[in-house]
Amino acid sequence: MTRRNSPTDSIKQPVRRATSHPWFEPLARLGYAAKGLVYFIVGFLAAQAAFGTGGRTTDTSGALSTIVTQPFGKFLLSLVTIGIIGYVLLRIAQAILDPEHAGEKMDAKRIAQRLGYAFSALAYSGLALTAVKLIIGSGGSSGNATQDWTARFLAQPFGRWLVGLAGVIAIGVGFSYLYEAYKAKFRRHLKLSQMSRAEQTWAVRLGRFGIAARGIVFGIIGLFLIQAAKQSDASQAKGFGEALAILAQQPAGPWLLGIVALGLIAYGIYSLVEARYRQIVR
């Protein structure tokens, strides 16, 4: 009996063809490198602000604005944009297929993981669009994107519940990052056999520090989303850069911001390690 193609098969087939193409893996690796550069800049600027040597707290869009103002900035940002697009394609493939062979059994954990890949693809698609706008000179993102989206959700039926749920999810993501950093589960995604003992040691150290720093920031974002939902006030929502600024306003704020900023720098370097040693397609 001939098996009929399901609707999901019609989606998976072109994605499978794309992942089997020779350009897919190099483009995905460029994506990790571009992501690493962006986070390195975010962390570096925040570290400068924390230690009083200039800089500012900003998000990934702000990092792109920093790149484009450098010598040969548009050329550099074009390379970063290509990398971000490659990362988006990788996330789409991870959401639809299982290129890293994590297991096809669709339990709750796998569903949540694939939804996470899909949201990541959406977020980095927006970042790529911002980069394109900066390259062509039509300006980057304007206003506060987090507050804009929060306001849109609050205006919908059950909007406060949706924003509150987003906050809970963000906190959950933050805790999952902290757990991942503690257990160093990210090691299973690396080609450890191709790394020296010293490279393995530093990859784990950088990964733990960097992923934990992201976890803290996501947790702060989640708390303020819940606050926005409680008060039905979009201005209470905070994005990545504002979450870093919140750290600076706390007791011992420069130290807190400095530690998290160094963690983001570590995450940027770890992403460069992933660009070289990540298992993408097996």
Contacts in CASP RR format, 6 or more apart in sequence:
PFRMAT RR
TARGET T0000
AUTHOR 0000-0000-0000
METHOD contacts of the structure
MODEL  1
MTRRNSPTDSIKQPVRRATSHPWFEPLARLGYAAKGLVYFIVGFLAAQAA
FGTGGRTTDTSGALSTIVTQPFGKFLLSLVTIGIIGYVLLRIAQAILDPE
HAGEKMDAKRIAQRLGYAFSALAYSGLALTAVKLIIGSGGSSGNATQDWT
ARFLAQPFGRWLVGLAGVIAIGVGFSYLYEAYKAKFRRHLKLSQMSRAEQ
TWAVRLGRFGIAARGIVFGIIGLFLIQAAKQSDASQAKGFGEALAILAQQ
PAGPWLLGIVALGLIAYGIYSLVEARYRQIVR
11 96 0 8 1.000
12 96 0 8 1.000
12 97 0 8 1.000
15 92 0 8 1.000
15 93 0 8 1.000
15 96 0 8 1.000
15 97 0 8 1.000
16 97 0 8 1.000
18 24 0 8 1.000
18 89 0 8 1.000
18 93 0 8 1.000
19 93 0 8 1.000
19 97 0 8 1.000
19 99 0 8 1.000
19 281 0 8 1.000
24 89 0 8 1.000
24 90 0 8 1.000
24 93 0 8 1.000
24 281 0 8 1.000
25 280 0 8 1.000
25 281 0 8 1.000
27 82 0 8 1.000
27 83 0 8 1.000
27 85 0 8 1.000
27 86 0 8 1.000
27 89 0 8 1.000
27 90 0 8 1.000
28 86 0 8 1.000
28 87 0 8 1.000
28 89 0 8 1.000
28 90 0 8 1.000
28 280 0 8 1.000
29 275 0 8 1.000
29 276 0 8 1.000
29 278 0 8 1.000
29 280 0 8 1.000
30 79 0 8 1.000
30 82 0 8 1.000
30 83 0 8 1.000
30 86 0 8 1.000
30 275 0 8 1.000
31 83 0 8 1.000
31 84 0 8 1.000
31 86 0 8 1.000
31 87 0 8 1.000
31 90 0 8 1.000
31 275 0 8 1.000
32 87 0 8 1.000
32 271 0 8 1.000
32 272 0 8 1.000
32 274 0 8 1.000
32 275 0 8 1.000
32 278 0 8 1.000
33 83 0 8 1.000
33 271 0 8 1.000
33 272 0 8 1.000
33 275 0 8 1.000
34 79 0 8 1.000
34 80 0 8 1.000
34 81 0 8 1.000
34 82 0 8 1.000
34 83 0 8 1.000
34 84 0 8 1.000
34 87 0 8 1.000
35 84 0 8 1.000
35 87 0 8 1.000
35 124 0 8 1.000
35 268 0 8 1.000
35 271 0 8 1.000
36 267 0 8 1.000
36 268 0 8 1.000
36 269 0 8 1.000
36 270 0 8 1.000
36 271 0 8 1.000
36 272 0 8 1.000
36 275 0 8 1.000
37 63 0 8 1.000
37 67 0 8 1.000
37 80 0 8 1.000
37 268 0 8 1.000
37 272 0 8 1.000
38 60 0 8 1.000
38 63 0 8 1.000
38 64 0 8 1.000
38 80 0 8 1.000
38 84 0 8 1.000
38 127 0 8 1.000
38 268 0 8 1.000
39 60 0 8 1.000
39 63 0 8 1.000
39 264 0 8 1.000
39 265 0 8 1.000
39 267 0 8 1.000
39 268 0 8 1.000
39 271 0 8 1.000
40 264 0 8 1.000
40 265 0 8 1.000
40 268 0 8 1.000
40 269 0 8 1.000
41 63 0 8 1.000
41 66 0 8 1.000
41 67 0 8 1.000
42 58 0 8 1.000
42 59 0 8 1.000
42 60 0 8 1.000
42 62 0 8 1.000
42 63 0 8 1.000
42 240 0 8 1.000
42 241 0 8 1.000
42 264 0 8 1.000
43 261 0 8 1.000
43 262 0 8 1.000
43 263 0 8 1.000
43 264 0 8 1.000
43 265 0 8 1.000
44 261 0 8 1.000
44 265 0 8 1.000
45 55 0 8 1.000
45 56 0 8 1.000
45 57 0 8 1.000
45 58 0 8 1.000
45 63 0 8 1.000
45 66 0 8 1.000
46 55 0 8 1.000
46 56 0 8 1.000
46 57 0 8 1.000
46 58 0 8 1.000
46 244 0 8 1.000
46 257 0 8 1.000
46 258 0 8 1.000
46 260 0 8 1.000
46 261 0 8 1.000
46 264 0 8 1.000
47 258 0 8 1.000
47 261 0 8 1.000
47 262 0 8 1.000
47 265 0 8 1.000
48 54 0 8 1.000
48 55 0 8 1.000
48 56 0 8 1.000
49 55 0 8 1.000
49 56 0 8 1.000
49 57 0 8 1.000
49 248 0 8 1.000
49 257 0 8 1.000
49 261 0 8 1.000
50 248 0 8 1.000
50 253 0 8 1.000
50 254 0 8 1.000
50 255 0 8 1.000
50 257 0 8 1.000
50 258 0 8 1.000
50 261 0 8 1.000
51 254 0 8 1.000
51 258 0 8 1.000
52 254 0 8 1.000
57 241 0 8 1.000
57 242 0 8 1.000
57 244 0 8 1.000
57 245 0 8 1.000
57 248 0 8 1.000
57 257 0 8 1.000
58 65 0 8 1.000
58 66 0 8 1.000
58 241 0 8 1.000
58 244 0 8 1.000
59 239 0 8 1.000
59 240 0 8 1.000
59 241 0 8 1.000
60 127 0 8 1.000
60 240 0 8 1.000
61 127 0 8 1.000
61 130 0 8 1.000
61 140 0 8 1.000
61 141 0 8 1.000
61 145 0 8 1.000
64 77 0 8 1.000
64 80 0 8 1.000
64 127 0 8 1.000
64 130 0 8 1.000
64 131 0 8 1.000
64 134 0 8 1.000
64 140 0 8 1.000
65 134 0 8 1.000
65 140 0 8 1.000
67 73 0 8 1.000
67 76 0 8 1.000
67 77 0 8 1.000
67 80 0 8 1.000
68 74 0 8 1.000
68 76 0 8 1.000
68 77 0 8 1.000
68 134 0 8 1.000
68 135 0 8 1.000
70 76 0 8 1.000
74 135 0 8 1.000
77 131 0 8 1.000
77 134 0 8 1.000
77 135 0 8 1.000
78 135 0 8 1.000
80 131 0 8 1.000
81 128 0 8 1.000
81 131 0 8 1.000
81 132 0 8 1.000
81 135 0 8 1.000
84 124 0 8 1.000
84 127 0 8 1.000
84 128 0 8 1.000
84 131 0 8 1.000
85 128 0 8 1.000
87 124 0 8 1.000
88 121 0 8 1.000
88 124 0 8 1.000
88 125 0 8 1.000
88 128 0 8 1.000
90 99 0 8 1.000
90 280 0 8 1.000
91 117 0 8 1.000
91 118 0 8 1.000
91 120 0 8 1.000
91 121 0 8 1.000
91 124 0 8 1.000
92 117 0 8 1.000
92 118 0 8 1.000
92 121 0 8 1.000
93 99 0 8 1.000
94 100 0 8 1.000
94 114 0 8 1.000
94 117 0 8 1.000
95 114 0 8 1.000
95 115 0 8 1.000
95 116 0 8 1.000
95 117 0 8 1.000
95 118 0 8 1.000
95 121 0 8 1.000
96 114 0 8 1.000
98 104 0 8 1.000
99 280 0 8 1.000
99 281 0 8 1.000
99 282 0 8 1.000
100 189 0 8 1.000
100 279 0 8 1.000
100 280 0 8 1.000
100 281 0 8 1.000
100 282 0 8 1.000
101 282 0 8 1.000
102 110 0 8 1.000
102 113 0 8 1.000
103 110 0 8 1.000
130 140 0 8 1.000
130 141 0 8 1.000
133 139 0 8 1.000
133 140 0 8 1.000
133 141 0 8 1.000
134 140 0 8 1.000
144 237 0 8 1.000
144 239 0 8 1.000
144 242 0 8 1.000
145 239 0 8 1.000
146 221 0 8 1.000
146 237 0 8 1.000
146 238 0 8 1.000
146 239 0 8 1.000
146 242 0 8 1.000
147 234 0 8 1.000
147 235 0 8 1.000
147 237 0 8 1.000
148 234 0 8 1.000
150 163 0 8 1.000
150 225 0 8 1.000
150 228 0 8 1.000
150 234 0 8 1.000
150 237 0 8 1.000
151 234 0 8 1.000
153 159 0 8 1.000
153 162 0 8 1.000
153 163 0 8 1.000
153 166 0 8 1.000
154 160 0 8 1.000
154 163 0 8 1.000
154 228 0 8 1.000
154 229 0 8 1.000
154 232 0 8 1.000
154 234 0 8 1.000
156 162 0 8 1.000
159 229 0 8 1.000
160 229 0 8 1.000
160 230 0 8 1.000
160 232 0 8 1.000
161 229 0 8 1.000
163 225 0 8 1.000
163 226 0 8 1.000
163 228 0 8 1.000
163 229 0 8 1.000
163 237 0 8 1.000
164 225 0 8 1.000
164 226 0 8 1.000
164 228 0 8 1.000
164 229 0 8 1.000
166 222 0 8 1.000
166 225 0 8 1.000
167 221 0 8 1.000
167 222 0 8 1.000
167 223 0 8 1.000
167 225 0 8 1.000
167 226 0 8 1.000
167 229 0 8 1.000
168 222 0 8 1.000
168 226 0 8 1.000
170 218 0 8 1.000
170 219 0 8 1.000
170 221 0 8 1.000
170 222 0 8 1.000
170 225 0 8 1.000
171 218 0 8 1.000
171 219 0 8 1.000
171 222 0 8 1.000
171 223 0 8 1.000
171 226 0 8 1.000
172 218 0 8 1.000
172 219 0 8 1.000
173 215 0 8 1.000
173 218 0 8 1.000
173 219 0 8 1.000
174 214 0 8 1.000
174 215 0 8 1.000
174 216 0 8 1.000
174 218 0 8 1.000
174 219 0 8 1.000
175 215 0 8 1.000
175 219 0 8 1.000
177 211 0 8 1.000
177 212 0 8 1.000
177 214 0 8 1.000
177 215 0 8 1.000
177 218 0 8 1.000
178 211 0 8 1.000
178 212 0 8 1.000
178 215 0 8 1.000
178 216 0 8 1.000
180 186 0 8 1.000
180 211 0 8 1.000
181 207 0 8 1.000
181 208 0 8 1.000
181 209 0 8 1.000
181 210 0 8 1.000
181 211 0 8 1.000
181 212 0 8 1.000
181 215 0 8 1.000
182 208 0 8 1.000
182 212 0 8 1.000
184 204 0 8 1.000
184 207 0 8 1.000
184 208 0 8 1.000
186 207 0 8 1.000
186 211 0 8 1.000
187 200 0 8 1.000
187 203 0 8 1.000
187 204 0 8 1.000
189 274 0 8 1.000
189 278 0 8 1.000
189 279 0 8 1.000
190 200 0 8 1.000
190 203 0 8 1.000
190 273 0 8 1.000
190 274 0 8 1.000
190 277 0 8 1.000
190 278 0 8 1.000
190 279 0 8 1.000
191 277 0 8 1.000
191 278 0 8 1.000
191 279 0 8 1.000
192 200 0 8 1.000
192 277 0 8 1.000
194 277 0 8 1.000
195 203 0 8 1.000
195 277 0 8 1.000
199 273 0 8 1.000
199 277 0 8 1.000
203 270 0 8 1.000
203 273 0 8 1.000
203 277 0 8 1.000
205 266 0 8 1.000
206 266 0 8 1.000
206 267 0 8 1.000
206 269 0 8 1.000
206 270 0 8 1.000
206 273 0 8 1.000
207 266 0 8 1.000
207 267 0 8 1.000
207 270 0 8 1.000
209 262 0 8 1.000
209 263 0 8 1.000
209 266 0 8 1.000
209 267 0 8 1.000
210 263 0 8 1.000
210 264 0 8 1.000
210 266 0 8 1.000
210 267 0 8 1.000
210 268 0 8 1.000
210 270 0 8 1.000
211 267 0 8 1.000
211 270 0 8 1.000
212 263 0 8 1.000
213 259 0 8 1.000
213 260 0 8 1.000
213 261 0 8 1.000
213 262 0 8 1.000
213 263 0 8 1.000
213 264 0 8 1.000
213 266 0 8 1.000
213 267 0 8 1.000
214 264 0 8 1.000
214 267 0 8 1.000
216 260 0 8 1.000
217 240 0 8 1.000
217 243 0 8 1.000
217 244 0 8 1.000
217 260 0 8 1.000
217 264 0 8 1.000
219 243 0 8 1.000
220 238 0 8 1.000
220 243 0 8 1.000
220 246 0 8 1.000
220 247 0 8 1.000
221 238 0 8 1.000
221 239 0 8 1.000
221 240 0 8 1.000
221 243 0 8 1.000
224 236 0 8 1.000
224 237 0 8 1.000
224 238 0 8 1.000
224 239 0 8 1.000
224 242 0 8 1.000
224 243 0 8 1.000
224 246 0 8 1.000
225 237 0 8 1.000
227 236 0 8 1.000
227 237 0 8 1.000
228 234 0 8 1.000
228 235 0 8 1.000
228 236 0 8 1.000
228 237 0 8 1.000
238 246 0 8 1.000
244 257 0 8 1.000
244 260 0 8 1.000
244 261 0 8 1.000
247 253 0 8 1.000
247 256 0 8 1.000
247 257 0 8 1.000
247 260 0 8 1.000
248 254 0 8 1.000
248 256 0 8 1.000
248 257 0 8 1.000
250 256 0 8 1.000
END
